[in-house]
């Protein structure tokens, strides 16, 4: 997994924490129940070996459509009644010396 992929993973974890998920719930939603093959949404172009994925990159702006990911990332916060960024719980700690 590349550096960008790991950064995306941490963004998802941070978003779910802010939405109110705990680690047990995240393990259930992401590790236990998520079928990662669902992210591989292909189009008609992708059925042509070698040429299809390249054509998808050029004409469709990516090999996979991304609708599953978009819907999944919208659905998870909604389960915790989070619809907008203003619904997120943000915890800020003062780590400076002035916070003593």
C-alpha positions as CSV (number, residue, x, y, z in Angstrom):
1,X,0.0,0.0,0.0
2,X,1.5,3.3,-1.0
3,X,2.0,6.4,1.1
4,X,-1.1,8.1,-0.3
5,X,-3.2,5.1,0.5
6,X,-2.1,5.1,4.1
7,X,-2.9,8.8,4.4
8,X,-6.4,8.2,3.0
9,X,-6.9,5.4,5.6
10,X,-6.0,7.8,8.4
11,X,-8.3,10.4,7.0
12,X,-11.2,7.9,7.1
13,X,-10.3,6.8,10.6
14,X,-10.2,10.4,11.8
15,X,-13.5,11.2,10.1
16,X,-15.2,8.2,11.8
17,X,-13.7,9.1,15.2
18,X,-15.1,12.6,14.8
19,X,-18.5,11.2,13.8
20,X,-18.6,9.3,17.1
21,X,-17.4,5.8,16.1
22,X,-15.2,3.9,18.6
23,X,-12.5,1.4,17.6
24,X,-14.8,-1.6,18.1
25,X,-17.4,-0.1,15.8
26,X,-14.8,0.8,13.2
27,X,-13.3,-2.7,13.3
28,X,-16.8,-4.1,12.7
29,X,-17.7,-1.7,9.9
30,X,-14.3,-1.6,8.1
31,X,-12.5,-4.9,8.9
32,X,-15.2,-7.4,9.5
33,X,-18.1,-6.3,7.2
34,X,-16.5,-4.4,4.3
35,X,-15.9,-6.2,1.1
36,X,-13.1,-4.3,-0.6
37,X,-14.0,-5.8,-4.0
38,X,-17.0,-3.4,-3.9
39,X,-14.6,-0.5,-4.6
40,X,-13.7,-2.1,-7.9
41,X,-16.6,-0.7,-9.9
42,X,-15.8,-1.2,-13.6
43,X,-17.4,0.2,-16.7
44,X,-17.9,-1.3,-20.1
45,X,-14.5,0.0,-21.2
46,X,-12.7,-2.0,-18.5
47,X,-13.8,-5.3,-20.0
48,X,-11.2,-4.9,-22.7
49,X,-7.8,-6.2,-21.4
50,X,-5.0,-3.6,-21.3
51,X,-6.7,-1.1,-23.5
52,X,-9.9,-0.8,-21.4
53,X,-8.3,0.4,-18.1
54,X,-6.1,2.9,-20.0
55,X,-9.1,4.2,-21.9
56,X,-11.0,4.5,-18.5
57,X,-8.1,6.6,-17.2
58,X,-8.3,9.0,-20.1
59,X,-12.0,9.2,-20.8
60,X,-13.6,8.5,-17.4
61,X,-10.9,10.1,-15.1
62,X,-10.1,6.8,-13.4
63,X,-10.2,3.0,-13.6
64,X,-12.9,2.7,-11.0
65,X,-16.0,4.9,-10.8
66,X,-15.8,5.6,-7.0
67,X,-19.6,5.6,-6.4
68,X,-19.4,2.8,-3.9
69,X,-16.7,4.7,-1.9
70,X,-18.7,7.9,-2.1
71,X,-21.9,6.2,-0.9
72,X,-20.0,4.3,1.8
73,X,-18.3,7.4,3.2
74,X,-21.7,9.2,3.2
75,X,-23.6,6.4,4.9
76,X,-21.2,5.7,7.8
77,X,-21.4,9.2,9.4
78,X,-25.2,9.3,8.7
79,X,-25.5,6.2,11.0
80,X,-24.3,8.4,13.8
81,X,-26.6,11.3,12.7
82,X,-23.7,13.3,11.2
83,X,-24.8,15.0,8.0
84,X,-22.4,18.0,7.8
85,X,-19.0,19.0,9.1
86,X,-20.7,21.1,11.8
87,X,-22.1,17.8,13.3
88,X,-18.7,16.4,13.9
89,X,-17.2,16.2,17.4
90,X,-13.9,17.9,17.5
91,X,-11.7,17.5,20.6
92,X,-8.9,19.9,21.1
93,X,-6.2,19.5,23.7
94,X,-4.0,22.3,24.8
95,X,-0.5,20.8,24.8
96,X,1.4,24.0,25.4
97,X,3.1,25.0,28.6
98,X,0.4,27.7,29.1
99,X,-2.2,25.0,29.5
100,X,-0.9,23.9,33.0
